[in-house]
């Protein structure tokens, strides 16, 4: 049984006239009659009672009519959905983000995507550190990742969406809390709270670089999986930490943020995706992101390897 047979049956059933049905289908009447006979042979029942003056549905034809309408309507929906998905109006995009540092940017993107393409689903994977997100984009297990530069991986393209500054967070009653700016060298004897080793945190890497540039290796006394927990531990007096300006929204009682002395240390936040990802849905999300999270003036637009 072929779909064209069902289309022919529906036309004849609705017109109850082979000539009008053939005209509607833009075909000659003899091939139409042949298709109906083939369909009846396939089903083993007579669908129409026909004579020289009239065409009527048999009881079998009446029973067959509504299911055929449903099949053809579902097929039409399937075709339209497939075309819409091919144009990026429907589909699913997996997004990896770190958490606290995406506090401002992530809602901007999700709201803009929802408004522009209600049929698109963003599948969010939180607690994905920047380096981990980059690796998952590179291996294809994520479509889009919030990362930090440099982020060079073969086949991965990035676009800068913002800039973050390295800050110091310390207990409110700490002797250094009275200073307007804190020198990293003054933290040499301090206990540090930071992200776990080998977890893929670019902030941990930046912390170690800043400390080593100041002539010491940070003494880690506590590790925690996210900025919320790290800053809660700082507020509790466990130690100090280097955090990012994107985490200033985390206000813990008993903790203060202070800028670092000297030239500011800045990290560029970016979106990353594979250039060979065939997803039309991803292309739609990237187009929305270009407007919702534009590259700040004067910053590198992106990297491509």
N, C-alpha and C positions, 0 to 999 in steps of 0.2 A: 504494500500500500504506500502510495506516495502523497506528499503534501498537496501536489497539484490536483490529485483526485479529490481530496477533501475540499479544496478551494472551489473546484468545479461543482461538487455536490451542493455546497452552500449557496452558490450562485443560482443553481437551478431550483433549489428548495425555496429560496426567497423570491425568485421571479416567477416560478411555476410556468416557465415558458423557455424552451430551449433557444429560441432565436434571441430573446432579450438577454438571456444569461450569456450566450456566446458574445453578443455585442459588449456586454459589461466586462467580460474577460478579454476582450479584444482578440478573439480567435474565431475561426470558422465553426459552423454548427456541427458538421460531421465528426471532427476530432473530439468535440465536447461530448457528443453522444457516445462515442467510442470509450472515452474515459469513464463515463457513468456505467457503461456495461462492464468494463474491467473491474470497477469498484464493486459492483453487485456480484460478479463472479468471485472476487476475493472474499467478500463477506458471506456469500452463499445465501443471500436474501435479495428480494426485489425491493428497491427503495422508492420507485415511482410507478404509478399507474398512468400510462400514457396512451392516448389515442390521437386521432387526427385533429381533435378540437380542444383537448385539455390535457393538463399534466397535474397529477395530484400525488402527494406523499402517501405511501402505504403506512401502516402502523409501525413497521420496522424503520421506515424513513423518518417518521415523527420521533421515534425513540433515539435515532442516531443524530438528529439535528442539534440539540443543545450541547451534547458532548463535543461535537465537531466545532461549534462556535467557541466553546471554552478552549479547545486545543489551539485554534487559530488565534484567539485573543492572547493566550499565554505566549504563543510564538512571537506575536507582534511586540509584546512587552519585553520578551527576552532579547529581541533584535534591538529595540530602542535602548535597553539598559546596556547591552554590549557596546553599542555605538557611543553612548554617553560615557561609559568607562574608558573607552578608547580616547575620548576627548578630555579625560581627567575630571569628569563631573561626579563619578562614583569610584569607590575603591577604598583601599586601606593603606595607610602609611605608618610605619613604625618609627617612633622618635625616642632617642635616648637623651637623657638630661641628668645633670648632677643633683639638682634639688635646690638648695638655698640660693646659689648663684644665678639660677634661672627664674628667681621669684618674680622679676619684672618682665623679662622677655617672653617666657613661655605663655603666660596668659594673653599677651598681645597677639601671639601667633595663633593660638587655639581659637580665640574669639574671631579673628579675621578670617580664618579658614571656615569656621562654622557659618559666618555671614555670607561668604562668597560661594561656598560649595557645601550646602547642607548634606549632600549625599556622600561626602568624604568622611571617613573615620580615621582619627588619629589614635593610634595605639601607643600609649605613653609607657616608657620604661624608665622609672625613676632610679635614683641612687646609682646612675651610670657615670662614673668618673670620666673626665674629659678624654684621657688616653684610652680608656676602655671603650667609650663611645666611638672614638676614631677607629679602633681596631675592629669593632663590630660593623661599622660602615664599610671598612675595607674588605671584610670577609663576606659581606652581603647579608648579615643577620639583622642589621638595622638599615632602614632607608635613609634616615636623616639623624644627625647627631649634633648636639651642642658641644663644641670643643673649644680649645684654646690654641693659639698659634705659638710656635711653629707646629704645623700638623701635616707633615709631608708623608704621604703614602701613595704608592703607585695606583693610578686610576681614580684617586679621590680628589675632588675639587672642594675648595672652601671659599666662604665669603664672610668678611668681617662684619659683625653686627654691633660691636660695642667695645669699650675699653674699661678695664678694672684696675684699680690701684691697690697695691699691697699696703696694709695697715697693721698696726699692732693692737691687740686686744689684751687687756690685763685687768686684774681685780681692782676695784675702785679704791681700795685702801693700800694699794701697792705704792712704795716710795716713788716710783717713776710716773705715777698717774697724775702728778701735779705738773709735769712738763707738757708744754704745748706740742713738742715733737720729740720723738724717741729715737735715739741712735741704736741701730741694730747691735753695735758693739757693746752697748750697755746691757744687753740681754745675755751676754756670754755665760754668766753664772746662773741664769734662771732655768727652772724646769719648764719644759715645753709640753703642750698638749697639741696633737696633730692627727692627721689621717694615718691609717695603717700603711706600713711599708708594702711595696709591690702591689698596691691596689689600683694604681693607674691615676693617682691624684696629681694633677699639674700644680696645685697649690702646695702640696708637700714638697714637690721638686723645687718650686720657687722659694720656699722657706729655707731649704737646705742651701740653695745657691746664695741667697742673701746673707745667711749666717757665715758661710765659708768665705764669701767676699769680705766679710767683716773680721775674718781671722779666727773663727772658732767653728766647732761642730756642735749643733744643738743637742742638748741632753733631753731626750724624750722620756717622760715619766708616765704618760698615758696616751693611748690611741683611741680614737672614736670614729664611727663610720660616716658622720655628717657634721656640717657646721653647727647645726642647732645643739647637738650634744657637746661638741667641742667648746662652744661658747658658754654653755651651762656649766661645764667643768671649770672653765676659767673664772666664771662668776663665783664658783664655790671655793676658789683659792687653790685649786690643784696646780695651776701653772699659768704661763702666758702662751700666746699663740700669734702667728701672723695670719691675718685673714684678708678678705677682699672687700672693696668698697661696695660691691654688689650684695654683700651680706649685712650692710648697715641697718637693714630693716629688722634684724634680730636684736631686740632690746632686752637684755638680761639684767635684772636687778643685781647690783653689786659689781657690774663690769663696765669698763669704759673703752672706747676706741680712741686711738691716737695716731696721727700721721707719722710716717718715718722721716727722720732728718735726712738731708741731702736730696739729690735728684730723685724724683719719684720713680718707683719701680712699677711699670704698668704691664698688664697682660691683656692681649687682644682676644676677645670672645668671638667665636665664628660658628657658622653652620657648615657641616660637612656632608657630602653625598658622593656616591660613585657616579662617574660620568657615563658609565655604560649601563646604568640602571634603566630598564625599559619602561618603568612605571609611568603612565600618563598621570596618575594621581599624584606622584611625587613632583612631576613638572608643574602641576597646578599649585601644589603647596609652596614650591619654590617661588612661583610667580607672586603668590599672595605674600610670602615672606619678604620679597623685595620691597613691597610697599609698607608692610607692617613693621618690619625690622630693617630699615635701610642702612647701608654702610655710612657711618659718620663721615662728614667732609674731611678730606685730607688723609684718610686711612686707606691702606691697600685694600682694593676690592676683593681680592681672593688669590688663592694659590691653585696651581694645577700641576699635577705630576703624571 
